[in-house]
Amino acid sequence: MPAVFVHAPGGLLYWHVAKLVMAVADRADICSVATVEFAPERDVNGIGALTAARISSLIMGSILRSKYVRKESGVHPLSPDMSASLI
């Protein structure tokens, strides 16, 4: 993410983080998350803010899903079959 004070080579793409969060949420309860570095003055066209917001909403959704969607059903919470029942 470009909106940090010290850039480092490598790192995870959004999709890597999304898969990681969903895998953790499938196996355990997520009880806390911290966004540790975000420098708005270094954000290029708001991309960093958008990425941070998307990751935050994904994590919040995973926390809620793990509390209110039965994992025993055998249907993944993000599958089309479950999305209709959540509306």
ABEGO torsion letter per residue (X at the ends): XABBABBBBEEBBAAAAAAAAAAAAAABBBABBBBABBBAAABBGGAAAAAAAAAAAAAAAAAAAAAABBAAAGBBAABAAAAAAAX
